[in-house]
Structures are given as structure tokens and as C-alpha cells.
Amino acid sequence: MGTLLALILLAACRPSQVTDPDADITVSGVLYDSGGHPVPGTEVRLSFREYIFTLPPSPDITLTSTTDPAGRYSFALKGRDLNYSNRGGARIFRLRAETTEPAPGGGRGSRTTTSFRINREQLPIDLRLWDDRLSLDSAGLTWSPLGPEYGGGSGYSLVVDGRRSAAGSDHRVWSAETDSASLGDLRVLEDTEGKVFLSATRQVPAPGTRLSIEYEAAVLPYRSPAGAPLSRGKPCWLDQGGKRKQPPTGCPVTDGNHQTGMQAEQAPESSPDAGPAWIVIDLEELLQIDLVVVRHCECPVEVSADGSAWSPAGTIEQGALVLDPPPATRFVRVGPGSGSIEEISIWPAR
């Protein structure tokens, strides 16, 4: 099986079409800002891995070039550099450039990373930085979308790394794919502060190859105005086939510290009649809810007014489930999923 996998990987990574090991190879282009203006005096890095399929992975070899007053950069290679030293397949090269302008609040600036193989002696690649104009206000997170000049494809990955002051620990709060240029419901950020950035992958044809470009926008410091969810501090338990198991202390999925979690899993094969295990949260009052957030889990959600008759509410997708119309609910249960659920956030209808 291992030999077959290696053959498949090598077939997908054929040697470069440049066969002369002494051929002079040039990778060059212009670095532009989001307005299409050349960016001078900025470092562009070309990196590649010496070997492939090694444990531990071989370190990257990195070359640097500083753009001239017209934004031009250039790298000189040899034909022998185009293939991996130990396997013969075409190397994957990566070009990276990052703006030297400080981001708001001192965060990282925007950067672009281009991955490609080289199949010709002269390869022109122009790079472009993204000014996403990301902002957070009472209307939510909004940003400037990528235009067609950035390449083909759609969608964005929104990444939020934050800290909840009460917990005093760093953790990833939110990571989701979206086709929109906004995130209107800031309740998914809860009572956190930290940093947020966007990334997007686009495809661009180039002579003899194809460019896969990842644009990463500048990091924006933030403080969420949403506050704590209704479910913060509420009791919970694990229920499987009517058997109720209480956590040793408190409820780890409503305490907000992300240090421990609970697992809602399928019943073991030895007890197929027990059914799935659900994490049940008691909101301690009957009210209407319209948002349930469970990160990193595509889990089913059910609701109940009395804890005995349950109604399907939907499935968590990309970390959240919007309930429309909002049901009158006291109990919410989530599961089964895979792995440990760190937090379940339940919000009353607005």
C-alpha cells in the first residue's frame, strides 16, 4: 500500500519540463498594492523544500529579493533546482510578500503567498497585496471583497483568535468559511477580545504552470460588544438512552474557559440499543432562542420546552445554527459529534 501511495504521489508530481540541469531559470515580476501601484523597497521571498516525503520534513531553502523603485523583483535559479533532490518530481515553489505598512493597532500587515511549479526558463509572476479594509462596528465585521484581478475562485476564511478575560487563556474563538463580505452577527464572538484576519485562495494561470495564491489580509485587533451568551454558567449533563450523567463540577461547555469539554458520541457497539449520547443544557427558564454556536462540530441540535418531548432544530454548519422562527425553549441538546465540544453558546431571540 505504501509503495502504491508513493507511485500515485509521484505521478501527480511529474518532473519539470526543463531537462537541462544547467539551464538559467528566472522568476521575476512586479509587486503591486491593492490599487495597482508598484510597491518599492519590499522584500519578496522565494522558498522551496530540498527533499520531499521525509520525516522530519526537510527545512525550506529561502531566497530573498527586494523590489526596486518600479516594484520589480527577480530570482535566478538553475534547471537542477526545479525538481526535488530525492524523488525527481517537480518542486513546489512559494513566493511571499508582505506589506511593510503597520496594520491598525500594530497587527501584522497583509501578505500574499503564491505556490507553483516551474516548467519554463522564464516565468513572469506579478504579485498583489490585499487591502481588505476590515472593520468592526455595531453592524458587524465587513471587508472589501477581492476583485477578478486577484484570480479565479470565491469565498473567504475568517479567522478570529481571542481571549476571554475571565478565563485568562488564549484560544481560537472562531474559524469559518464564508462567501459573503461581512459577518453581521457578532454574537459568535461572544465576550472576547483579540485579533481577526481574513484569508482567501485564488487560482491564476501562468505560462507553463498554474498559480495557487493565498491572500492574507492585515490582522485587526478587536473587542467584541456581544457580551456573554444566555447559556453561560447554566447546568448541563450527558444523556444516553435516558441515563443521565452529571459532570463532576459545573458544566464544562457553558463555563466559558475552553479548558475542558464534553463528548456527545454514538453509543458503543456493545450497547446499540442505548442510542446516541447528547449534551443537554438547561436554560432554567422558558424563552425564545434564535442562535446556537458550537465550534468545530457539524452536530444535530434539538430543543424542548419540558425536557422530555424533543424537536429537531437543525444541524450546526460552519460553527452556528440560526433558528427561524425562534422556538420557545428551556432545554437544548447537542450531539452526537466527533471529538470534544469545548463550548455551546445559546442566545435569546433579539
Secondary structure as UniProt FT lines:
FT   HELIX           2..12
FT   TURN            21..22
FT   STRAND          24..32
FT   TURN            34..35
FT   STRAND          43..49
FT   STRAND          60..66
FT   TURN            69..70
FT   STRAND          72..78
FT   HELIX           79..82
FT   TURN            85..87
FT   STRAND          93..98
FT   HELIX           104..106
FT   STRAND          111..116
FT   STRAND          122..124
FT   STRAND          127..128
FT   STRAND          135..137
FT   TURN            138..139
FT   STRAND          140..142
FT   HELIX           148..150
FT   STRAND          156..164
FT   TURN            165..168
FT   STRAND          169..178
FT   STRAND          182..183
FT   HELIX           186..189
FT   STRAND          193..206
FT   TURN            207..208
FT   STRAND          209..216
FT   STRAND          220..223
FT   TURN            230..233
FT   STRAND          236..240
FT   TURN            241..242
FT   STRAND          243..245
FT   TURN            252..254
FT   TURN            269..270
FT   HELIX           272..274
FT   STRAND          277..294
FT   TURN            295..296
FT   STRAND          300..304
FT   STRAND          311..315
FT   TURN            318..319
FT   STRAND          320..322
FT   STRAND          328..334
FT   STRAND          344..348
//
